[in-house]
Amino acid sequence: MRTTWKFVAAVIAVALVAAVSCSGNDDSIGSALMPTTTQAASRSAEGSAPPSPANLSGTVTISGSSTVEPISVRVAELFSAEEPGVEVTVDGPGTGDGFKLFCAGETDISGASRTIKNKEKADCAEAGISWIELRVGIDGIAVMTNEANEVECLNFEDLYSIVGPESSGFETWEDAAALAGDLGSSTSFPSGELVIIAPGAESGTYDSFIEIVLEDIGDARAEEGAISDDQAATTRPDYRSSGDDNVIIQGVGGAVGGFGWTGFAYAANAAGVRLLDVDGGDGCVPANPGTIASGEYPVSRSLYIYVNAEEAENSPALRAYLDYYVSDAGLSTAVGEVGYVPLTSDAAADTSANWTGRVIGN
């Protein structure tokens, strides 16, 4: 999904001020995540007309994680009130696809729901691209099922049994229950068809889910000889994958036996699905902003943006956008308004220092 704003004339925002604005509460999470161009313009004019166009002009191109996309979108909306002559384009094909573009020099910023991989570092280095890593927020990965499904809580062994490398060919929840029992789980699984719609390998949410939930169990199973070492950090290949969070939610909500996962902010108020509690070893914990912020919810991860350091030095527009991004308006207001958990004050200070000091990653 791509969204572009060219806030060149203040009158556009004024004309649209009556449109729906973002309130930042739980009821508005869904609308805040996927704003239309009309919403973007109206929200930047909220309360008064934006200032007269400043002298600053230029473009900022952002691609990468669909999870980070709403944060960058909201920052662009707020930033436009101060710099309406800057065109900001935000695209969310997935973390992996974003890094491909970034390391080819095609984007200024890459959103990521995981840290950059060694292969991606090598690709950037080969292309002569140095980067600055900025942590911008915290997100939980919502594990969800169809609202009509009876299951309430799943542990990591259950999740491995549903979507791990040993579950290829499982077509019912009962199939997964048998493997879960072998792994020591006593969870009561529902009956009926198991329909999985979830992120694919292009998504940082896919990588994070494997790292947090599946990899330790996969490593142990590999040591036992149940699977190969190459399978340990993988999922089953035979499910419907999508890089679009809304497609995943619609798919899970469209099948009684639906199962999937996506960023919490996308799923929090979505129709047709129910978020499951997850037991990471300390009991069942619901996914909500409080448990994600406290670290109690076991399927949580940090969110990042990666900045092309050379472009940042050459582009006043890019520098201004990033100055705004790492301010309270970005790391606190924008992150919170789109349903994610803001960084602690110390973590936000670290992010600001990394940007101000232009700390190059390695």
Secondary structure, 3 states (H helix, E strand, C coil): CEEEEECCCHHHHHHCCCCCCCCCCHHHHHHHHCCCHHHHHHHHCCCCCCCCCCCCCEEEEEEECCCCHHHHHHHHHHHHCCCCCEEEEEECCCHHHHHHHHHCCCCCEEEECCCCCHHHHHHHHHCCCCEEEEEEEEEEEEEEEECCCCCCEEEHHHHHHHHCHHHCCCCEHHHHHHHHHHCCCCCCCCCCECEEEECCCCCHHHHHHHHHHHHHHHHHHHHHCCCCHHHCCCCCCCCEECCCHHHHHHHHHCCCCEEEEEEHHHHCCCCCEEECEEECCCCEECCCHHHHHHCCCCCEEEEEEEEEHHHHHHCHHHHHHHHHHCCHHHHHHHHHHCCCECCCHHHHHHHHHHHHCCCCCC
